[in-house]
Amino acid sequence: MMIGIEDHSKRFFEGSNPFLGRELWPPPMVSVATVLKTPEDYGRVPESLDLRTVELLFREDHFDAVTRIKRGRFYMRHGSGQPQEWKATYAISLLAPSPSLCTFSRWPATIHLNPPNRVQIALGGKGASSIWNVVGIERIVTDEDLVTLRARTALGVLPDLELSKVPREGATAVEKALEGVADSVFRAGPVAVIDRCRDAAQVALSVSHAATVGDQSVRHVDLWQLTETIERHAKDAAPVVLLGAARIIARLHARAKPNEQERRKLRPVEESDAEAAVSALGLLIRELGWTAA
């Protein structure tokens, strides 16, 4: 199976080969796709959505807004030159000229997306993309691979920040740091998400402690060292849950470093580790009392 897209009108066609096809009406929802297997792959998300140059498309067949699950098929760039000449029937026009279409052919997802739980997909272009987890793949009668994708759901773990409860000197920095986490959840890999969580935890904890001790210099202290400083300052009344959440994030941040993995023989961080970091950050914000009542 192949699909063709008329560049100027964005009309969609489908056929078993590029010489004979039919227009799809209504037109399907199609997105530029990028396969993400390593942190370096995030740099491959295209800046341009020019159909003459993109390599991979995702054709959405079904979307459930409640569960945020998509099902659809992937198509890869066909041949070296785009567009290509088709003979096709149009859904509306009585005239049937030979259209020039940007052509894409069936992409074997069962080969490229295995094992599914270790692969993610970026849909869209750089700066305006979303990240989806591959849930499953099944072969359908057209000999295409129907792929099930689930959107990242970790964003819902972050509580709503009540800015009026954050110390005034650091409110803007805390808000910006949490926005960075929320943005990375849907646009970056697990390592980057953990990095942003570590940054946000350091900012939030340091802003809180600076307001407690009346010394803004503590805002530049490293996260792990900051937890020890707060523990010594609080003595027997140390906020155990708050510091525990911060230390989990700090440990995950250290584990994400390749040299730390090699030195300690640790496994690489995964999507579930990033979700744990976001959950711990949400717990930290709630323990600071900065959420709506």
N, C-alpha and C positions, 0 to 999 in steps of 0.2 A: 504494500500500500504506500501511496505517496500523497502529499498535499502540496498545493501550489498557491501562492499568494501574489495577487497583482499589486505591485509596489505602490502605484499612485492612487488606486481606488480602494485597496485593502479588501478586495473580494477574495474569497477562499474557494479552492477547488480540491476535489479528491479524485483519485484514480488509481488503477493498478499499475500504470506506467505513465510516463510524462507525455505520451502521445494521445491519450484519450482520457477525458475526465468529465466531471460534472460539477457545477457550482453548488456549494453548500449553503443552504438557506434554512433557518437563520444562520449567520456566520458563527463559528465556534469561538470560544475564548481561548486565545493562544498567547503564551508568554515566552520570552527568551529565557533559557535555562542554563545553569552552570552546575556541573557535578562537583561536590566538595568532599574530598577524601582526606586532605591534609591542610594544615593552616595556610600553606602557600597558595592553595587553590582559591582562596578568597580574593587574591589579587587578580584572578582571571575573570572576574565578573565584568562583562563588557561595559564600556562607557557609552558606546553607540548601539542603538537598537536597529540599525540599518539592516534590513532583511537580506541585502546582497552580501553581507559580510559575516553575519552571526552563524554559529556552528550548530546550535541545538535549540529546539523548540519543545515546549510542553503544551499539548492540546488538552484542555480541561473538558472532561465528559460529565463530571458530577462534582458538586461542592455542597457540603453541609455546614451552614454558618454556625450552628450550635456546637458541633463537635470540632469544627475547623479541620475537616478532612476533605481532601481533594482526591479524585480518581481520574486518571487520564493516561495519554500515550505520548511517548517521546518520538521526535523526528529529527534526523541529522541532515546537515547540508548535503545535497546531492550534486556530485560533480564539482568541477573547479570553476565553472563560469556561471554567473547568475545575471539576469534571469534567463529562463529557457522557454522555448516555444512549445505550447500545448495545442491540442485540438480539443475543444471543450464545449459543452452545452451550458447555457446560462439559465438561471432560475427565473429571471424576470424578462430580460430583453429577448425579443424575437430574433434579433440578429445574433449570429454565433461566429464571430471572427476568431482567429487563432490568437489567443492571448499569450503575452510574455509573462511568465510567472517565476517568482523565486521558489525553487523546488526543494522539497525535503522528503527524504525517504525513511522508512521504518527503522527505528533504532533499537537494537537488541538489549533491552534493559536487564534481562536475566544474566547477561554476560558482564555488563559494566557496573551494575549496582549490587553486586554480591560481595560480602554478606550485607543485606539491607540495613541492619541495625548499626552499621559502621559508616553509612553514607548519608550525606545531606544534599539538598538541592536548593540553590538560590534561584528564585524566580524574579525576573526584572533586571534592570540595569544598575550600574554602580550608583550609589546614592539614593536609589529608589527600589530596593529589592527586599524580599522577605525570605526567611530561611525555613525550610520544611524538612522534616525527618521522613525517610523512606520506611514505610510500615510493611509493605508486602508487594509481591509481583505475581501476576498470573497470566498465562497465555490464553488468548481468546481465539475464536474460530477464524478471524481474519489473519491469523499468524502474527498478531501484534501482541506486545506485552502491556497489559493494563497495570499501571503502578498506582498504589495507594500512598498518599502523602498526608502527614499530620503536621499542622503548624506548631511551632514552639508555644508552649503554654506557661512558661515560667514567669511571664510578665505579670500574670494575675497574682503572683505571690507577693509582689511589692505592695505595701500598704499605701494609701493616700497620705501624703505629707501635709501636716497642718503647719504652715510656715510661721504662724503666730506663736507657736510653741518652741520654735528653734531660736537659740540665742541670736540676737540681731546681727552681731558681728560676723556670723558665719552662715546666715540663712541662705544667701545667694550661692555660696560655694556648695552647700549641702544639696540645694535644689539642682544645681548644674551637674553635680556628681551622680545623683540618682537618675537624671535624664540620660546621662551617658550609659548607665546600666540598661535602662529601658530600651534605648536605641540599639545597643549591642545584642540584646536578646534576640531580635529578629533579623539582624544583619551580619553577625559575626560568628566565628567558631567558638568552641568551648574555652579555649585558652584565653581569647580576647574577653569573653564574658567574665571569666574569673578575674582577669586583670582589672576590669572596670569595677567589679564588686569589691576587690581589695582597695582600690582608690577611694570608692565611696565610703567604705567602712572606716578607713583612716580619717577621711575628712569629717564624717559624722562624730566619731569617737573623740577626735581631737577638739572639735568645736565645743562639744559638751564639757570635756574636762577643762578646757581653757576658761569657760564661763564659771566653772566650779572653783578653780584655784585663782582666778583673776590674772592669769599669765598667758598671753596670746602666743608666746614662743613655743608652747607645747604643741601647737598646730603643725609643726614641722617634724615631729618625732615619728619614727617608723611605727607601723601598726603593732607589731609584736612587742616592741619595747614600750609602746604606749599602754598596752594591756598590763604589763608588769608595773608600770608607774602608777596606774590607777589602782591596782591591787594593793600596792604598798601604802598608798595614800588613804585608801578606805579601811585598811586593816581587817578587822573581824567582820565589817559590814560590806565586804567586797561584793559587787553585783555579779554573782557567779554565772548566771545565764547570759548576761550581756557580754562578759569577757569570753565565755565559752564560744558564743557565736562569732565574735571577732577572731578568735584563735583558729577556728575551723576555716574561715576565709583565708587567713594568713598561711595556714598549712597547705591549703589547696593551691594558693598562689605559688608557693615554693615548689610544690610538686609539679606544676606546669612547666617549670624550667628544664630544658633538655639536660643540662649538666647535673641537676639534682636527680633526675631520673636515672642517669647513668651511674652516678656515684652511689646511690642508695638502692639501685636495682628495682626501681619503682615502675609500675605500669603507667602508660600514658593516660592523661586525663581524658574523660569521655563526656558525652552530653549530660549524663546523669550527675557528673561532678559539677558541671556548670549550674545545673538546676539546684543542687545542694548549696552552692555558693549564694545564689539568688535568694533561696529560702532563708539562709542564715542572715543575710543582709536585711531581709524583711523582719526577722525576729529582732535583730539589733535595733532597728528603727522603732519597733513597738516597745522594746524594753527602755528606750530612752524617753518614751512618753511623747513622741512627736507626731502621733497619728490622731485623726479625728476621734472624738469620744463615741 
